[in-house]
Amino acid sequence: MAAAPDDGTPIPGVFNLDRVRLLASIRRMADLGAEVACFGHGAPVLSGAAAVLRSLG
């Protein structure tokens, strides 16, 4: 997953080939209730990361 350079919104699918598995993984990460999320590319989500991840799918 990557984050958009302009506003830091996570972008699913940029480097992933299996969207079904990607979205299942995002849901599992959201269920962890994290406040912060860091990505391989782009800025981190510094607050409310679980809610941001849930909004992706």
C-alpha positions in Angstrom: 0.0 0.0 0.0 1.1 3.6 -0.6 -0.1 7.0 0.5 -1.1 9.8 -1.8 1.6 12.5 -1.8 -0.8 15.4 -1.7 -2.9 14.4 1.3 -1.6 11.1 2.7 -4.7 9.1 1.9 -3.8 5.4 1.6 -4.1 4.0 -1.9 -4.9 0.3 -2.1 -3.8 -1.6 -5.1 -0.9 0.4 -6.3 1.6 -2.5 -5.8 -0.9 -5.4 -5.3 -2.1 -7.8 -7.9 -4.8 -9.6 -5.9 -7.4 -7.0 -4.8 -9.6 -9.4 -2.9 -6.7 -10.5 -0.7 -5.5 -6.9 -0.4 -8.9 -5.7 0.9 -9.1 -8.7 3.3 -5.7 -7.8 4.7 -6.7 -4.1 5.1 -9.8 -5.2 7.1 -7.6 -7.3 9.4 -5.2 -4.4 9.9 -8.2 -2.1 10.7 -9.5 -4.6 13.2 -6.3 -4.1 15.2 -7.5 -0.6 16.1 -4.2 1.1 15.3 -3.9 4.9 15.7 -0.9 5.2 13.4 -0.1 3.4 10.1 3.1 3.7 8.1 3.5 2.6 4.5 6.3 1.7 2.2 5.7 4.8 0.1 4.2 8.1 1.2 3.4 9.8 4.5 2.1 7.9 7.5 -1.4 8.2 8.9 -0.7 9.8 12.3 -4.2 9.6 13.8 -7.3 7.4 13.4 -5.5 4.9 11.2 -8.0 2.1 11.8 -10.9 4.3 10.6 -8.9 5.4 7.6 -8.2 1.7 6.7 -11.8 0.7 7.2 -12.8 3.4 4.7 -10.8 1.8 2.0 -13.0 -1.2 1.6 
